[in-house]
Amino acid sequence: MTQADSSSATGFPTIDYDANGYDYQQYWEGRGYELWAEDRALRRLVPRLGAYRWFVDLGGAYGRNAGYYLPQAERAVILDYSATNLTNAARRHPEAVESGRLGLVRCDLNAIPFADLAFDSAMVVRVLHHLPDVDHALGEMGRIVRAAWLVDVPIKHHLLGLVRGAATGRLRQIWSAEPLITGATDEKYFNFQLDAVRERLTGLGFQTRLGASANNFRRWESRVPEQVARYARPLVQGMEAATQGLGKGWLGPSQFVLATRPAAPLSPFTDETAAFTDRMACPECRSALIFSDDSAGCSGCSRSFPKTGPFWDFV
Ligand SMILES: C[S@@+](CC[C@H](N)C(=O)[O-])C[C@H]1O[C@@H](n2cnc3c(N)ncnc32)[C@H](O)[C@@H]1O
């Protein structure tokens, strides 16, 4: 994958997971510990989002996390920039997609083709580190969330980050409110100060509380021989379980934040069983979209967006 330079209509550089034939599913090979750690956090935290009928998985890729919300949701939608990931989502969840219970929409999270408060609840997992203007993107994502969402924040001041910062004389940079940018020019990663992200969410009208510190011992498996990993696994999993609560805010690189609106507004939509396309709007001018079988046309600015295979394409 590479950073597609300002390729989206929004002008924000957007990571292109489809570049060079990349398939994100492969990322998970040999990462049993991270899968286990996140599963433990998500199994506990998604139910804390409360009751929801409409759910959106922001940057949901191939639907790796769909198992946490599909059983409860009346309608769920995966938003993602990657055509390959969305095509794989359709392969992994064929019944839900064909029945219209799971919608797939290709878009930039900086310009989302849905109306305000279209969803009751949401999650954004492993995505923020790709967003160069996180304040803008949080505003755009938060706009479509009525009640509660789970925000996985990649922090820069986790324990190992602090040790590294001290060793390289960059502690001031690690503590500052500015994101820390790492990686190559065409594939940048952004890590944040947790307070800065929470303040932004507060400014958007959400109350935040820390849910879990996850992946507290990330990449340990790749650093020891397989024989050792096999015996050490239960011990490290026990340590992860113990520290998901204790390490909130400081230990691990992934800090899960629960963000809820204190007095969630009522949904402006009356029909809970309507097609998910009924809650969509033009990402450019927010006017209503008029759908045919293979395209969506804006009633305001006359732009047209195609349906490409299983997903609506707003890129
Ligand atoms: C590391 S994957 C995480 C996927 C999924 N949430 C998970 O937990 O497995 C990051 C995903 O975010 C998507 N993404 C990154 N930046 C995006 C943007 N600006 N707009 C839409 N999707 C984006 C990528 O295409 C990719 O599928």
The ligand as a MOL file (V3000), in Angstrom:
LIG
                    3D

  0  0  0     0  0            999 V3000
M  V30 BEGIN CTAB
M  V30 COUNTS 27 29 0 0 0
M  V30 BEGIN ATOM
M  V30 1 C -5.4920 -1.2340 9.2450 0
M  V30 2 S -6.9710 -1.2750 8.3490 0 CHG=1
M  V30 3 C -8.1530 -1.5100 9.6160 0
M  V30 4 C -9.3890 -2.1710 9.1370 0
M  V30 5 C -10.3920 -2.6070 10.2050 0
M  V30 6 N -10.9490 -1.4700 10.8990 0
M  V30 7 C -9.7540 -3.5600 11.1560 0
M  V30 8 O -9.7700 -3.2850 12.3640 0
M  V30 9 O -9.2560 -4.5940 10.7100 0 CHG=-1
M  V30 10 C -7.2290 0.4270 7.9040 0
M  V30 11 C -8.4030 0.6020 6.9620 0
M  V30 12 O -8.7420 1.9920 6.9300 0
M  V30 13 C -9.0180 2.3620 5.6000 0
M  V30 14 N -8.7480 3.8020 5.4720 0
M  V30 15 C -7.6250 4.4600 5.7870 0
M  V30 16 N -7.7570 5.7750 5.5440 0
M  V30 17 C -9.0050 5.9470 5.0670 0
M  V30 18 C -9.7580 7.0720 4.6190 0
M  V30 19 N -9.2510 8.3100 4.6280 0
M  V30 20 N -11.0070 6.8750 4.1830 0
M  V30 21 C -11.5540 5.6250 4.1650 0
M  V30 22 N -10.8910 4.5180 4.5640 0
M  V30 23 C -9.6300 4.6790 5.0120 0
M  V30 24 C -8.0850 1.5120 4.7610 0
M  V30 25 O -8.5160 1.4100 3.4240 0
M  V30 26 C -8.0970 0.1920 5.5290 0
M  V30 27 O -9.0810 -0.6770 5.0670 0
M  V30 END ATOM
M  V30 BEGIN BOND
M  V30 1 1 1 2
M  V30 2 1 2 3
M  V30 3 1 2 10
M  V30 4 1 3 4
M  V30 5 1 4 5
M  V30 6 1 5 6
M  V30 7 1 5 7
M  V30 8 2 7 8
M  V30 9 1 7 9
M  V30 10 1 10 11
M  V30 11 1 11 12
M  V30 12 1 11 26
M  V30 13 1 12 13
M  V30 14 1 13 14
M  V30 15 1 13 24
M  V30 16 1 14 15
M  V30 17 1 14 23
M  V30 18 2 15 16
M  V30 19 1 16 17
M  V30 20 1 17 18
M  V30 21 2 17 23
M  V30 22 1 18 19
M  V30 23 2 18 20
M  V30 24 1 20 21
M  V30 25 2 21 22
M  V30 26 1 22 23
M  V30 27 1 24 25
M  V30 28 1 24 26
M  V30 29 1 26 27
M  V30 END BOND
M  V30 END CTAB
M  END
